[in-house]
Structures are given as C-alpha cells and as structure tokens.
Amino acid sequence: DLNLLTILASQVVMAIENADLYRSELDRERMEKELNIAHDIQMNMLPEKAPEVEGLTISARSIPAKEVGGDYFDFVRLDDRRLAMSIGDVAGKGVPAALLMALMRAVIRTEAGRVSSPREVIERVNALVLRDAPPGMYATLFYGVYDLEKKVLTYTNAGHNYPMLLRRKTGKYEALETTGLFVGMFESPDFEEESVELKDGDILVFYTDGVTEAQTEGDRGEMFGLKRLLDVVKDNGQLEPEALRDRIYQEVFDHMGGNTELFDDITLIIARCG
C-alpha cells in the first residue's frame, strides 16, 4: 500500500505542477495579448503622420521601449493660421506611464481649442494631472502654437528637453529655453511663455531624452548625447524632415551597436520652415 501511495503521490505532484505551468502560460499569454492591444491603442493615439501645412514641413515618430510607453507627441490644427504641437515624457514606463500619457493627450486636445495661450494650456494640464494622477507620477511637457503667417512659434516648457533651432543662415543652434517645473508635481507653479520667429530653411528639433541617453553596450555605456544629435542634423540639414528623422534614428541605433534593447522610449519631431 505504501509503495502504491508513493507512486500515486508522485503522479499527483507531476499533474499539479503541469496544471500550474499551464495556468501560468495561459496568464502569460493573456497578459501579452492585453499588452499588445494596449500597444495598438496607444499607437493609434499618436498621429499616424504629421499634418501637411503650407510653409512648415514636419515629420515625427515615437518608438516605445516596451509594449507601451510614456512618450507623447501630438499636433492640433487650431484654425487656418495656427498649428499646436506638443511633445512630452511621462516618468516611468509601461501601463501606468501610458495611462498618464493618454490623460495628458485628452486634456491638451480639449484645452487647445479653448485657450490660445500655451502657458494657460500647460497650467490646466498640470492642474488635472495633479488631481487625477497617482502621487509621484509626473511628466515633462513642451507645448507650442505656430503661426503659419507670421512664422512665429509661441511656447511653454514644463521641464522638457529644450527643443533646438538650427538657423540656416548662420548654421548655429538656438535652444528654446523657458523655465517651468514638471506637470503633476506642484500646485500653481510658474510657467513662462516665449516666442521665436523662424526663417525659411530653419530646422526645429524636438526630442525626448531616450534619444540623447541611448547607450552603447557594457556597464559603462557611452550616451549618444546632445552634441551627436545636433551634429547629425547639421550634417544632413539638406534632407527632407522625414529622411532627416530616419537618419537620426539610424545614427542612434548604430551608436547602440549590438545593444538592441531600448531602456527608454525614443521620440523625435523634425520641422523645417519654408
């Protein structure tokens, strides 16, 4: 009897272990399926292509590090004369970051049509993120409105990487500097609003830190860095924005070498005046 029970016990243990493995595999497949759906939803939230407007050629793309990410960019045509553009980066990765990104997108699209001031739009985004997001979640955000007739970009920056403006005439860069804290951190922070006039041939480069912080392999990986990014733009400034965008991505991936795993989302917007 003891021998029989021992044999039966071993078989029961194997059956239980197989059942647990099967259940775990089902859970994994279900989670993977849900993440793939979330990825598709998030990608559909981002513009499939940049708007076609007279006097400004734009190209943009975002590559998430995981199935879903926290990088964000968008364009809103306010009227025949004005185009709103935004780029942001939610702290963290995965589903929580993606949900906060979706909240920001909804607020920006709602408020962009109500108020004309970029500073006011950022202030309203900050208030709603602070109210609705879990404690400790915040994001960087750049929001600007471009006047197609005056060729003037009016903008506010909430802690995001400064966009860079390459002047065709001088071949020099200007940083679109404004001060402002991250959205979702403090109540009623001071945000600044600035304006810059573009000339034909000038190139605007908007990016998230996943571009400049992409690293080579190894524990002491070297970052791609802002200088490399600006050098690529200057050396290839004759390319159309879409080709220039792709060249930047290629340089970033070449820099990473065999390090194919992205540690952060990578997002770029290239805009050329004229």
C-alpha positions in Angstrom: 0.0 0.0 0.0 2.8 2.4 0.9 4.6 1.7 -2.4 1.3 2.3 -4.3 0.6 5.5 -2.5 4.2 6.7 -3.1 3.7 6.1 -6.9 0.3 7.8 -6.9 1.7 10.8 -4.9 4.5 11.3 -7.4 2.0 11.3 -10.3 -0.3 13.7 -8.5 2.6 16.1 -7.8 3.5 16.0 -11.5 -0.1 16.6 -12.5 -0.4 19.6 -10.1 2.9 21.0 -11.4 1.8 20.6 -15.0 -1.5 22.3 -14.2 0.3 25.2 -12.5 2.6 25.6 -15.5 -0.4 25.5 -17.9 -2.2 28.1 -15.8 0.9 30.3 -15.8 1.3 30.0 -19.5 -2.4 31.0 -20.0 -1.8 34.0 -17.7 1.3 35.0 -19.6 -0.5 34.7 -23.0 -3.4 36.7 -21.7 -1.2 39.5 -20.4 0.8 39.5 -23.6 -2.4 39.8 -25.6 -3.7 42.6 -23.4 -0.3 44.5 -23.7 -0.4 44.1 -27.5 -3.9 45.6 -27.5 -2.7 48.4 -25.3 0.2 49.0 -27.6 -2.1 49.2 -30.6 -4.4 51.6 -28.8 -1.5 53.8 -27.7 0.0 53.9 -31.2 -3.4 54.9 -32.6 -3.4 57.8 -30.2 -0.2 59.2 -31.7 -0.5 60.9 -35.1 -0.1 58.4 -37.9 1.6 61.2 -39.9 2.3 64.9 -39.4 -0.1 67.4 -40.7 0.5 69.0 -44.1 0.6 72.8 -43.7 1.9 75.4 -46.0 5.2 76.8 -45.0 6.2 74.1 -42.5 7.2 70.5 -43.3 7.0 68.2 -40.3 8.0 64.6 -39.6 7.6 62.7 -36.3 7.9 59.2 -34.9 7.9 57.5 -31.5 9.4 54.1 -30.7 8.4 52.7 -27.2 11.0 50.8 -25.2 8.3 48.3 -24.1 4.9 47.3 -25.4 3.5 50.6 -24.1 5.4 53.7 -23.2 5.2 57.1 -21.8 6.5 59.3 -24.6 3.9 61.6 -26.2 3.6 63.9 -29.2 0.7 65.4 -31.0 -0.5 68.1 -33.4 -3.7 70.0 -33.4 -4.8 72.3 -36.2 -6.4 75.1 -34.4 -7.5 77.1 -37.4 -6.3 78.0 -40.9 -3.4 80.0 -39.4 -2.3 78.2 -36.3 -0.9 74.8 -35.5 -0.4 73.5 -32.0 2.4 71.0 -31.4 3.4 69.2 -28.2 5.9 66.6 -27.0 6.2 65.0 -23.6 7.7 62.3 -21.5 6.0 60.6 -18.6 8.2 59.5 -15.7 8.4 55.7 -15.7 7.4 53.1 -18.3 4.7 50.6 -19.0 1.0 50.8 -18.5 0.9 53.5 -15.7 3.0 55.8 -17.9 0.8 55.1 -20.9 -2.3 55.9 -19.0 -0.9 59.2 -17.8 0.1 60.0 -21.4 -3.5 59.3 -22.5 -4.8 61.7 -19.9 -2.4 64.4 -20.9 -3.3 64.0 -24.6 -7.0 64.3 -23.8 -6.6 67.4 -21.7 -4.3 69.1 -24.3 -6.7 68.4 -27.1 -9.6 69.8 -25.1 -7.8 72.9 -23.8 -6.0 73.7 -27.1 -9.3 74.7 -28.7 -10.5 76.7 -25.7 -7.5 78.9 -24.8 -4.9 80.5 -27.1 -2.1 80.8 -24.6 0.4 77.9 -24.4 1.1 78.9 -20.8 -2.6 78.5 -19.9 -2.8 75.1 -21.6 0.2 73.9 -19.6 -1.4 75.2 -16.4 -4.6 73.3 -17.0 -2.8 70.1 -17.8 -0.8 70.5 -14.6 -3.9 71.0 -12.5 -5.7 68.0 -13.9 -2.7 65.7 -13.8 -2.1 66.7 -10.2 -5.7 66.0 -9.4 -6.2 62.7 -11.2 -2.8 61.0 -11.4 -1.5 58.9 -8.5 1.0 60.6 -6.2 4.6 60.5 -7.5 3.6 60.4 -11.2 4.6 63.4 -13.3 5.7 64.3 -16.8 7.7 66.8 -18.8 5.8 68.7 -21.5 6.5 71.2 -24.3 3.6 72.9 -25.9 3.7 75.5 -28.6 1.5 77.2 -31.1 2.9 78.1 -34.5 1.5 81.0 -36.5 1.9 80.0 -40.2 1.5 83.5 -41.5 3.9 85.3 -39.1 6.2 82.2 -38.8 6.3 82.6 -35.1 6.3 79.8 -32.5 4.9 80.7 -29.1 5.6 78.1 -26.5 5.8 77.0 -22.9 8.0 74.3 -21.5 7.3 72.2 -18.4 10.7 70.6 -17.7 11.1 69.0 -21.1 14.4 68.9 -23.0 14.9 72.2 -24.8 14.0 71.9 -28.4 16.8 73.1 -30.7 16.5 75.5 -33.6 19.2 75.3 -36.3 19.4 78.6 -38.2 20.1 78.1 -41.8 21.7 81.5 -42.3 24.3 81.1 -39.6 24.5 77.3 -39.1 24.2 77.9 -35.4 21.8 76.4 -32.9 19.5 78.2 -30.5 17.9 76.5 -27.6 14.2 77.3 -27.0 14.8 77.9 -23.3 12.0 78.6 -20.8 11.7 77.6 -17.2 8.9 75.5 -15.7 8.5 72.5 -13.4 7.2 69.2 -14.5 3.4 68.8 -14.8 1.8 66.9 -11.9 4.3 67.9 -9.2 3.2 71.2 -7.6 0.1 73.3 -7.5 0.2 76.6 -9.4 3.9 76.6 -10.5 5.2 79.5 -12.5 5.4 78.7 -16.2 7.0 81.1 -18.8 5.8 81.8 -22.3 8.2 82.8 -25.0 8.1 83.3 -28.8 10.6 82.8 -31.6 10.5 83.8 -35.2 11.5 81.3 -37.9 13.1 82.0 -41.2 12.9 79.8 -44.4 15.3 76.9 -44.1 15.4 76.9 -40.3 15.1 73.4 -38.7 13.4 72.7 -35.3 14.4 69.6 -33.5 12.1 68.3 -30.7 13.2 65.1 -28.9 12.8 63.1 -25.7 15.7 62.0 -23.5 15.6 58.5 -24.9 17.4 59.9 -28.0 20.3 61.5 -26.2 20.6 58.9 -23.4 20.7 55.9 -25.8 23.9 54.0 -24.7 26.5 51.7 -26.2 26.9 48.2 -24.7 28.5 47.5 -21.4 28.3 48.7 -17.8 29.9 52.0 -18.8 27.9 52.6 -21.9 28.5 55.9 -23.6 25.4 58.1 -24.2 24.5 59.3 -27.7 24.4 62.8 -26.3 23.0 66.2 -27.5 26.2 67.1 -29.5 25.9 64.0 -31.7 22.2 64.7 -32.3 22.9 68.3 -33.3 25.9 67.2 -35.5 23.7 64.7 -37.4 21.1 67.4 -38.0 23.7 69.9 -39.2 25.5 67.5 -41.4 22.2 66.3 -43.0 20.3 69.5 -43.0 19.7 69.3 -46.7 17.5 66.2 -46.3 13.7 66.4 -46.1 12.5 66.2 -42.5 11.3 62.6 -42.8 14.7 61.5 -44.2 16.5 63.5 -41.6 14.4 61.9 -38.9 15.2 58.4 -40.2 18.9 59.3 -40.4 18.9 60.4 -36.7 17.3 57.1 -35.7 19.8 55.2 -37.8 22.7 57.0 -36.1 21.2 56.3 -32.6 20.9 52.6 -33.3 24.3 52.4 -34.9 25.7 54.1 -31.7 24.0 51.4 -29.6 25.7 48.7 -31.7 24.6 45.3 -30.5 22.7 46.8 -27.6 19.3 46.2 -29.2 17.2 46.7 -26.0 15.8 50.2 -25.6 15.9 51.4 -22.0 13.7 54.4 -22.8 11.2 55.5 -25.4 12.6 57.4 -28.3 10.6 60.2 -29.9 11.6 62.8 -32.5 9.8 65.7 -34.3 11.6 67.5 -37.1 10.1 70.6 -38.5 11.5 72.8 -41.3 10.3 76.3 -42.1 9.6 77.2 -45.7 
